[in-house]
Amino acid sequence: MAATATIAPSPIALAAEPPLDRRRMVAFVCMVFGMFMAILDIQIVSASLAEIQAGLSASGDEIPWVQTSYLIAEVIAIPLSGFLSRVISTRWMFVISAGGFTLMSLMCATSTSINEMILWRALQGFIGGGMIPTVFASAFTIFPPSKRSIVSPMIGLVATLAPTIGPTVGGYLTDAFDWHWLFLINVVPGIVVTVSTYLLVDFDEPNLDLFKRFDWFGLAFMAAFLGCLEYVLEEGPNHDWLQDEAVFACAIICVAGGVAFFWRALTAREPIVDLRAFSDRNFAAGCVFSFVLGIGLYGLTYLYPVYLGRVRGYSALQIGETMFVSGLCMFATAPIAGRFSGRIDPRILMGIGFTGFAAGTWIVTGLTKDWDFWELLLPQVLRGCSLMLCMIPINNIALGTLPPERMKNASGLYNLTRNLGGAVGLALINTVLNDRWDLHLARLHERFTWTNTAVLERLDSTRRQFDALGLDGNAVALKSMMNTVRMQGLVMSFSDVFLVLTFLFLAMACATPLIRRPRDTALAGGGH
């Protein structure tokens, strides 16, 4: 493809490149921090939903929408941001996104009902979602390839670290203060980011003429397609998929909206999302790998806390402390991966990264109900290091060789694939977890019968212990045995999920040779 056939710059050209512009670097760091807040808020409430539910007197069916409304709105905003940043410029796109995100954070903190919270969370996700692809696009347009060994690890670390430490930060804030601080913590940094980007960002100029050709039908079709897809993936595993009327209706709208959206994207004069970026082989391959990376990033960030909470009985703060290892490993690996990204074939780094993912999940297939911090230490180390080894070369492969005029649109599509990968991963994980739990329970019930001598001996021993305490020994012993069986079935289903993820990551490691290496990647770090 034209993008991958770019002739590598000579050492003389690299030497002639101007030094890093300090103003632009400071502006970019401010933008990266804004992106960090937007991604952090995806997961920051996940460990504190019970406290928010109590504070707003919400029902069990309503409270998941605090998370779901943000995700649905953000997944619509991410691909839309490319067109809007071309219309109003990077500067105003980011100022509006950061300022709106900050205001909506304040409104979330002052919510007095669940309906208010859902509304402000949706607006927070929609307005703030534009920051994420804008940062990725800026990194690959305002800096030359020789500086990517500096900026690529920065955005890679933020994009992976923020959702990983989200539950930790959320658990700490709720434990130390209360749930309002999950949102109030964004206000002061948000104001700083908004003002800083207004004063410092001057990367491009607006093109208001594009707004005259804005594809309103395309926006409506995209919102129906992506919004309903996110809802189906979020709620499907918990409501037996299409057996639930709301999930079934959204699935129908998703299919119809998807067909209309793709037709519009391919026929409109100025489509809301330009799908032609997928004609670049490396961009398409990078999006596939980004999709799977989203499964590893969001899926494992979800899976470990569920195990620690449901099996080990850990609090939100204990879960956060146990999982913080991954974040430390990301910090340690980011500069190493950035340095090697310009000196080693990126496919090798990706192969090592996905193999590390697979090794970490393979270790956890031996899971028992007694595993805690020390047993999970090595898998988390492998996960944290592997995330950075994968993220940086995937960014460079997908976006590193695209022409600047296609970067803003492509960045939105690229970030969308990672978020959709996370949504599909969570749906896959929940479905496998529930189905395999039912299967293991059925098999265990076949073995735990009144003709099994070991079971009868265990029941009799438990009954005598509780009889001695003056309790109804038979009832307590049966309930204890039932809980043991259910817990064992749940642990076995967790092992099955980790086994599925192991094969998925191994398949991606084996697929890395199919990617065409960008010719200028070898010199991406040449100026460093």
C-alpha positions as CSV (number, residue, x, y, z in Angstrom):
1,M,0.0,0.0,0.0
2,A,1.0,3.6,-0.5
3,A,1.3,4.2,3.2
4,T,3.6,1.3,3.9
5,A,5.8,2.0,0.9
6,T,7.1,5.2,2.4
7,I,10.8,5.6,1.8
8,A,12.8,5.7,5.0
9,P,14.4,9.0,5.8
10,S,18.2,9.0,5.5
11,P,20.5,9.6,8.5
12,I,21.3,13.0,7.1
13,A,17.6,14.0,7.0
14,L,17.2,12.8,10.6
15,A,20.2,14.8,11.7
16,A,18.7,17.8,10.0
17,E,15.4,17.6,11.9
18,P,14.8,20.5,14.3
19,P,15.0,19.8,18.1
20,L,11.9,18.9,20.0
21,D,9.6,22.0,20.3
22,R,9.2,22.6,24.0
23,R,5.9,24.4,23.6
24,R,4.5,21.6,21.6
25,M,5.8,19.0,24.1
26,V,4.3,20.8,27.1
27,A,1.0,21.1,25.1
28,F,1.1,17.4,24.3
29,V,1.8,16.4,27.9
30,C,-1.3,18.4,28.9
31,M,-3.4,16.6,26.3
32,V,-2.1,13.2,27.4
33,F,-3.1,14.0,31.0
34,G,-6.6,14.9,29.7
35,M,-6.7,11.5,27.9
36,F,-5.6,9.8,31.1
37,M,-8.6,11.3,33.0
38,A,-11.1,10.2,30.2
39,I,-9.8,6.6,30.1
40,L,-9.5,6.4,33.9
41,D,-13.2,7.3,34.3
42,I,-14.1,4.2,32.3
43,Q,-13.1,2.0,35.3
44,I,-12.9,4.3,38.3
45,V,-16.5,3.7,39.3
46,S,-16.4,-0.1,38.8
47,A,-15.1,-0.8,42.3
48,S,-17.5,1.6,44.0
49,L,-20.9,0.9,42.4
50,A,-22.4,-0.4,45.7
51,E,-21.5,2.9,47.4
52,I,-23.0,5.0,44.6
53,Q,-26.1,2.8,44.7
54,A,-26.6,3.4,48.4
55,G,-25.9,7.1,48.0
56,L,-28.5,7.6,45.2
57,S,-31.0,5.0,46.5
58,A,-30.8,3.2,43.2
59,S,-32.0,-0.3,42.5
60,G,-29.8,-3.2,41.4
61,D,-31.0,-3.0,37.8
62,E,-30.4,0.8,37.6
63,I,-26.9,1.1,39.0
64,P,-25.0,-0.7,36.1
65,W,-26.1,2.2,33.9
66,V,-23.6,4.4,35.7
67,Q,-21.0,2.4,33.8
68,T,-22.9,1.5,30.7
69,S,-24.1,5.0,29.8
70,Y,-20.5,6.3,29.9
71,L,-19.3,3.4,27.7
72,I,-22.1,3.7,25.1
73,A,-21.6,7.5,24.8
74,E,-17.9,7.3,24.6
75,V,-17.9,4.6,21.9
76,I,-20.0,6.9,19.7
77,A,-17.8,9.9,20.3
78,I,-14.5,8.3,19.5
79,P,-15.0,7.8,15.7
80,L,-16.9,11.1,15.5
81,S,-14.0,13.0,16.9
82,G,-11.9,12.7,13.8
83,F,-14.4,14.7,11.6
84,L,-15.0,17.3,14.3
85,S,-11.3,18.0,14.9
86,R,-10.9,18.6,11.2
87,V,-13.9,21.1,11.3
88,I,-13.0,23.1,14.4
89,S,-9.3,22.2,14.8
90,T,-7.4,20.1,17.3
91,R,-7.2,23.1,19.7
92,W,-10.9,23.7,20.0
93,M,-11.8,20.0,19.8
94,F,-9.7,19.3,22.8
95,V,-10.7,22.5,24.8
96,I,-14.4,21.6,24.3
97,S,-13.8,18.0,25.2
98,A,-11.7,18.7,28.3
99,G,-13.9,21.6,29.5
100,G,-17.1,19.6,29.0
101,F,-15.7,16.5,30.7
102,T,-14.7,18.7,33.7
103,L,-18.1,20.2,33.9
104,M,-19.9,16.9,33.6
105,S,-17.6,15.5,36.3
106,L,-18.8,18.2,38.7
107,M,-22.4,17.5,37.7
108,C,-21.9,13.8,38.5
109,A,-20.6,14.6,41.9
110,T,-23.7,16.8,42.7
111,S,-26.2,14.2,41.4
112,T,-29.1,13.5,43.8
113,S,-30.8,10.8,41.8
114,I,-29.8,7.8,39.6
115,N,-31.5,9.4,36.6
116,E,-29.3,12.6,37.0
117,M,-26.2,10.5,37.4
118,I,-26.9,8.4,34.2
119,L,-27.5,11.6,32.2
120,W,-24.3,13.3,33.4
121,R,-22.3,10.2,32.9
122,A,-23.5,9.8,29.4
123,L,-22.6,13.4,28.6
124,Q,-19.3,13.0,30.4
125,G,-18.4,10.0,28.2
126,F,-19.6,11.6,25.0
127,I,-17.9,15.0,25.4
128,G,-14.7,13.6,27.0
129,G,-14.4,10.7,24.6
130,G,-13.0,13.0,21.9
131,M,-9.8,13.5,23.9
132,I,-8.6,10.0,23.4
133,P,-8.2,9.8,19.5
134,T,-7.2,13.4,19.3
135,V,-4.1,12.7,21.4
136,F,-3.2,9.6,19.3
137,A,-3.6,11.7,16.1
138,S,-1.5,14.5,17.4
139,A,1.3,12.2,18.5
140,F,1.7,11.0,14.9
141,T,1.3,14.3,13.1
142,I,3.1,17.0,15.1
143,F,6.2,14.9,16.0
144,P,8.6,13.4,13.4
145,P,9.3,9.6,13.4
146,S,12.6,10.2,15.2
147,K,10.7,11.4,18.3
148,R,8.2,8.6,18.4
149,S,10.5,6.7,20.9
150,I,9.5,9.5,23.3
151,V,5.8,10.1,22.6
152,S,4.6,6.6,21.7
153,P,5.5,5.1,25.1
154,M,3.8,8.0,26.8
155,I,0.5,7.5,25.1
156,G,0.8,3.7,25.3
157,L,1.4,3.8,29.0
158,V,-1.5,6.1,29.6
159,A,-3.9,4.1,27.4
160,T,-3.1,0.9,29.3
161,L,-2.3,2.2,32.8
162,A,-5.5,4.3,33.3
163,P,-8.0,1.4,33.0
164,T,-5.7,-0.9,35.0
165,I,-5.4,1.4,38.0
166,G,-9.0,2.7,37.7
167,P,-10.4,0.2,40.3
168,T,-7.5,0.9,42.6
169,V,-8.0,4.7,42.5
170,G,-11.7,4.3,42.8
171,G,-11.5,2.0,45.7
172,Y,-9.0,4.2,47.6
173,L,-11.1,7.4,47.0
174,T,-14.3,5.8,48.2
175,D,-12.6,4.2,51.2
176,A,-10.7,7.4,52.2
177,F,-13.5,9.9,51.4
178,D,-16.8,9.0,49.7
179,W,-18.0,8.3,46.2
180,H,-18.4,11.9,45.3
181,W,-14.6,12.2,45.0
182,L,-14.6,9.7,42.2
183,F,-15.8,12.7,40.1
184,L,-14.6,15.7,42.1
185,I,-11.0,14.6,41.6
186,N,-11.3,15.5,37.9
187,V,-12.3,19.2,38.4
188,V,-9.0,20.9,39.2
189,P,-6.8,18.9,36.8
190,G,-9.6,19.3,34.2
191,I,-9.5,23.1,34.5
192,V,-5.7,23.1,34.2
193,V,-5.8,20.9,31.1
194,T,-8.5,23.0,29.5
195,V,-6.7,26.3,30.0
196,S,-3.3,24.9,29.1
197,T,-4.5,23.4,25.8
198,Y,-6.3,26.7,24.9
199,L,-3.1,28.6,25.4
200,L,-0.5,26.2,24.0
201,V,-2.1,24.0,21.2
202,D,-1.7,25.5,17.7
203,F,-1.2,22.4,15.6
204,D,-3.7,23.1,12.8
205,E,-6.4,25.4,11.6
206,P,-10.2,24.8,11.5
207,N,-12.0,24.0,8.3
208,L,-15.6,25.2,8.9
209,D,-16.6,24.5,5.3
210,L,-16.6,20.8,6.2
211,F,-19.5,21.4,8.6
212,K,-21.8,22.3,5.6
213,R,-21.4,18.7,4.4
214,F,-21.9,17.2,7.9
215,D,-23.6,13.8,7.5
216,W,-26.4,13.9,10.0
217,F,-27.9,10.6,8.7
218,G,-24.5,8.9,9.1
219,L,-24.2,10.2,12.7
220,A,-27.7,8.8,13.5
221,F,-26.9,5.4,11.9
222,M,-23.5,5.2,13.7
223,A,-25.1,6.1,17.0
224,A,-27.8,3.4,16.6
225,F,-25.2,0.8,15.5
226,L,-22.4,1.4,18.1
227,G,-24.7,2.4,20.9
228,C,-26.9,-0.7,20.6
229,L,-23.9,-2.9,20.0
230,E,-22.3,-1.7,23.2
231,Y,-25.6,-2.3,25.1
232,V,-26.0,-5.8,23.7
233,L,-22.4,-6.7,24.7
234,E,-22.8,-5.2,28.2
235,E,-26.2,-6.5,29.1
236,G,-26.4,-9.7,27.0
237,P,-24.4,-12.0,29.3
238,N,-26.5,-11.0,32.3
239,H,-29.9,-11.4,30.6
240,D,-29.5,-14.6,28.6
241,W,-28.7,-12.7,25.5
242,L,-31.7,-12.6,23.0
243,Q,-34.1,-14.1,25.5
244,D,-34.4,-10.6,27.0
245,E,-36.7,-8.2,25.2
246,A,-34.5,-5.1,25.5
247,V,-31.4,-7.0,24.4
248,F,-33.3,-8.5,21.4
249,A,-34.7,-5.1,20.4
250,C,-31.2,-3.5,20.6
251,A,-29.7,-6.3,18.6
252,I,-32.3,-5.7,15.8
253,I,-31.5,-2.0,15.8
254,C,-27.8,-2.7,15.9
255,V,-28.0,-4.8,12.8
256,A,-30.2,-2.4,10.9
257,G,-28.1,0.6,12.0
258,G,-24.9,-1.2,11.1
259,V,-26.1,-1.9,7.5
260,A,-27.3,1.7,7.1
261,F,-24.1,3.1,8.6
262,F,-21.7,1.1,6.3
263,W,-23.9,2.0,3.3
264,R,-23.7,5.6,4.2
265,A,-20.0,5.6,5.0
266,L,-19.3,4.1,1.5
267,T,-21.6,6.3,-0.5
268,A,-21.8,9.8,1.3
269,R,-19.8,12.7,-0.2
270,E,-18.2,13.5,3.2
271,P,-18.9,10.4,5.4
272,I,-18.9,10.8,9.2
273,V,-16.3,8.1,9.4
274,D,-14.0,7.4,6.4
275,L,-13.6,3.6,6.2
276,R,-11.0,3.9,3.5
277,A,-8.3,3.9,6.1
278,F,-8.8,0.1,6.3
279,S,-7.4,-0.2,2.8
280,D,-4.0,0.3,4.3
281,R,-2.9,-3.2,5.2
282,N,-0.9,-2.2,8.3
283,F,-3.6,0.0,9.7
284,A,-6.2,-2.9,9.2
285,A,-3.8,-5.4,10.9
286,G,-3.0,-2.9,13.7
287,C,-6.8,-2.5,14.4
288,V,-7.2,-6.3,14.6
289,F,-4.3,-6.6,17.1
290,S,-5.7,-3.5,19.0
291,F,-9.0,-5.3,19.2
292,V,-7.4,-8.3,20.8
293,L,-5.3,-6.1,23.0
294,G,-8.6,-4.5,24.2
295,I,-9.7,-8.0,25.3
296,G,-6.5,-8.4,27.3
297,L,-6.6,-4.9,28.8
298,Y,-10.2,-4.6,29.8
299,G,-11.0,-8.3,30.1
300,L,-8.2,-9.1,32.6
301,T,-8.8,-5.8,34.5
302,Y,-12.3,-7.1,35.0
303,L,-11.5,-10.8,35.6
304,Y,-9.0,-10.6,38.4
305,P,-11.2,-8.3,40.6
306,V,-14.2,-10.5,40.0
307,Y,-12.2,-13.5,41.2
308,L,-10.7,-11.7,44.2
309,G,-14.1,-10.3,45.2
310,R,-16.4,-13.4,44.7
311,V,-13.9,-16.1,45.7
312,R,-11.5,-14.4,48.1
313,G,-14.0,-11.9,49.5
314,Y,-11.6,-8.9,49.1
315,S,-12.8,-5.3,49.5
316,A,-12.4,-2.8,46.7
317,L,-9.2,-1.4,48.4
318,Q,-7.7,-4.9,48.8
319,I,-8.4,-5.7,45.2
320,G,-6.7,-2.5,44.1
321,E,-3.6,-3.2,46.2
322,T,-3.4,-6.7,44.8
323,M,-3.6,-5.5,41.2
324,F,-1.3,-2.5,41.5
325,V,1.6,-4.8,40.5
326,S,0.5,-4.6,36.8
327,G,0.7,-0.8,36.9
328,L,4.2,-0.8,38.4
329,C,5.4,-3.2,35.7
330,M,3.9,-1.0,33.0
331,F,5.8,2.0,34.3
332,A,9.0,0.0,34.3
333,T,8.5,-1.5,30.9
334,A,7.3,1.6,29.0
335,P,10.8,3.3,28.5
336,I,12.3,0.0,27.6
337,A,9.7,-0.8,25.0
338,G,10.0,2.7,23.7
339,R,13.7,2.4,23.2
340,F,13.5,-0.9,21.6
341,S,10.6,0.0,19.3
342,G,12.9,1.9,17.0
343,R,15.7,-0.7,17.0
344,I,13.9,-4.0,16.8
345,D,11.3,-5.3,14.3
346,P,8.0,-4.3,16.0
347,R,6.5,-7.7,15.0
348,I,9.1,-9.3,17.3
349,L,8.1,-7.1,20.2
350,M,4.4,-7.9,19.6
351,G,5.2,-11.6,19.4
352,I,7.0,-11.4,22.7
353,G,4.2,-9.4,24.2
354,F,1.3,-11.7,23.2
355,T,3.4,-14.7,24.2
356,G,3.9,-13.1,27.7
357,F,0.1,-12.5,27.8
358,A,-0.4,-16.2,27.0
359,A,2.1,-17.4,29.6
360,G,0.4,-15.3,32.3
361,T,-3.0,-16.6,31.6
362,W,-1.7,-20.1,31.3
363,I,-0.3,-20.0,34.8
364,V,-3.7,-18.9,36.1
365,T,-5.4,-22.0,34.6
366,G,-4.1,-23.8,37.8
367,L,-6.2,-21.5,39.9
368,T,-7.6,-22.6,43.3
369,K,-9.8,-20.8,45.8
370,D,-6.8,-20.1,47.9
371,W,-4.8,-18.0,45.4
372,D,-4.1,-14.5,46.5
373,F,-1.4,-11.8,46.0
374,W,1.7,-14.1,45.8
375,E,0.2,-16.7,43.5
376,L,-1.1,-13.9,41.2
377,L,2.2,-11.9,41.3
378,L,3.9,-13.5,38.3
379,P,0.8,-13.5,36.0
380,Q,0.3,-9.8,36.8
381,V,4.0,-9.0,36.1
382,L,3.7,-10.8,32.8
383,R,0.5,-8.9,32.0
384,G,1.9,-5.5,32.9
385,C,5.1,-6.0,30.9
386,S,3.3,-7.6,27.9
387,L,0.8,-4.7,27.6
388,M,3.5,-2.2,27.0
389,L,5.5,-4.6,24.6
390,C,2.3,-4.9,22.6
391,M,0.8,-1.4,22.8
392,I,3.7,0.6,21.5
393,P,4.5,-1.4,18.3
394,I,0.8,-1.7,17.5
395,N,0.4,2.0,17.7
396,N,3.4,2.5,15.4
397,I,2.3,-0.1,12.9
398,A,-1.3,1.1,12.7
399,L,-0.7,4.9,12.7
400,G,3.0,5.3,12.0
401,T,2.9,5.3,8.2
402,L,-0.4,6.9,7.4
403,P,-0.4,10.4,5.7
404,P,-1.2,13.3,8.0
405,E,-4.5,14.1,6.2
406,R,-5.9,10.7,7.1
407,M,-4.5,10.6,10.7
408,K,-7.4,12.2,12.6
409,N,-10.1,9.9,11.1
410,A,-7.9,6.8,11.4
411,S,-7.1,7.5,15.0
412,G,-10.8,7.5,15.9
413,L,-11.3,4.1,14.2
414,Y,-8.1,2.7,15.8
415,N,-9.2,3.7,19.3
416,L,-12.7,2.4,18.6
417,T,-11.4,-1.1,17.9
418,R,-9.6,-1.2,21.3
419,N,-12.8,-0.2,23.1
420,L,-14.9,-2.6,21.1
421,G,-12.4,-5.3,21.9
422,G,-12.9,-4.6,25.6
423,A,-16.7,-4.8,25.2
424,V,-16.5,-8.0,23.2
425,G,-14.0,-9.4,25.7
426,L,-16.2,-8.7,28.7
427,A,-19.2,-10.3,26.9
428,L,-17.1,-13.4,26.0
429,I,-15.7,-13.7,29.5
430,N,-19.1,-13.4,31.2
431,T,-20.7,-15.8,28.8
432,V,-18.0,-18.5,29.2
433,L,-17.8,-17.9,32.9
434,N,-21.6,-18.5,33.4
435,D,-21.9,-21.4,30.9
436,R,-18.9,-23.3,32.3
437,W,-20.1,-22.7,35.9
438,D,-23.4,-24.3,35.0
439,L,-21.6,-27.2,33.4
440,H,-19.2,-27.7,36.3
441,L,-22.0,-27.5,38.8
442,A,-24.0,-30.2,36.9
443,R,-20.9,-32.5,36.9
444,L,-20.1,-31.9,40.5
445,H,-23.8,-32.6,41.5
446,E,-23.5,-36.0,39.7
447,R,-20.6,-36.9,42.0
448,F,-22.0,-35.4,45.3
449,T,-24.7,-38.0,45.9
450,W,-26.0,-39.9,48.9
451,T,-24.1,-42.9,47.7
452,N,-20.7,-41.2,47.8
453,T,-19.0,-42.4,51.0
454,A,-16.5,-39.4,51.1
455,V,-19.4,-36.9,50.9
456,L,-21.4,-38.7,53.6
457,E,-18.3,-38.7,55.9
458,R,-17.7,-35.0,55.2
459,L,-21.4,-34.2,56.0
460,D,-21.3,-36.2,59.2
461,S,-18.2,-34.5,60.4
462,T,-19.5,-31.0,59.7
463,R,-22.9,-31.9,61.3
464,R,-21.2,-33.0,64.5
465,Q,-19.2,-29.8,64.7
466,F,-22.2,-27.6,64.4
467,D,-24.3,-29.8,66.7
468,A,-21.7,-29.3,69.4
469,L,-22.3,-25.5,69.0
470,G,-26.0,-25.9,69.5
471,L,-27.0,-25.3,65.9
472,D,-29.0,-27.4,63.5
473,G,-26.1,-29.5,62.3
474,N,-27.9,-31.2,59.3
475,A,-29.1,-27.9,57.8
476,V,-25.8,-26.1,58.3
477,A,-23.8,-29.1,57.0
478,L,-25.9,-29.3,53.8
479,K,-25.6,-25.6,53.2
480,S,-21.9,-25.6,53.8
481,M,-21.5,-28.5,51.4
482,M,-23.6,-26.7,48.8
483,N,-21.5,-23.5,49.1
484,T,-18.3,-25.6,48.7
485,V,-19.6,-27.2,45.5
486,R,-20.7,-23.8,44.1
487,M,-17.4,-22.2,44.9
488,Q,-15.4,-25.1,43.4
489,G,-17.5,-24.9,40.2
490,L,-16.9,-21.1,40.0
491,V,-13.1,-21.5,40.4
492,M,-13.1,-24.2,37.7
493,S,-15.0,-21.9,35.4
494,F,-12.4,-19.1,36.0
495,S,-9.7,-21.6,34.9
496,D,-11.6,-22.3,31.7
497,V,-11.8,-18.6,30.9
498,F,-8.1,-18.2,31.4
499,L,-7.5,-21.2,29.1
500,V,-9.6,-19.6,26.3
501,L,-7.6,-16.4,26.7
502,T,-4.4,-18.3,26.5
503,F,-5.2,-19.8,23.1
504,L,-6.4,-16.4,21.9
505,F,-3.2,-14.6,22.8
506,L,-1.1,-17.5,21.4
507,A,-2.9,-17.2,18.1
508,M,-2.1,-13.5,17.9
509,A,1.5,-14.2,18.7
510,C,1.6,-16.7,15.8
511,A,-0.1,-14.1,13.5
512,T,2.5,-11.3,13.9
513,P,4.6,-12.5,10.9
514,L,1.6,-11.7,8.7
515,I,2.0,-8.0,9.3
516,R,4.1,-6.0,6.9
517,R,6.9,-4.1,8.7
518,P,6.7,-0.3,8.1
519,R,10.0,0.8,6.5
520,D,10.5,3.8,8.6
521,T,9.9,2.0,11.9
522,A,13.5,1.0,12.0
523,L,14.4,4.7,12.3
524,A,11.6,5.7,14.6
525,G,14.1,6.0,17.4
526,G,17.0,7.1,15.4
527,G,17.0,10.6,16.8
528,H,16.9,9.5,20.3
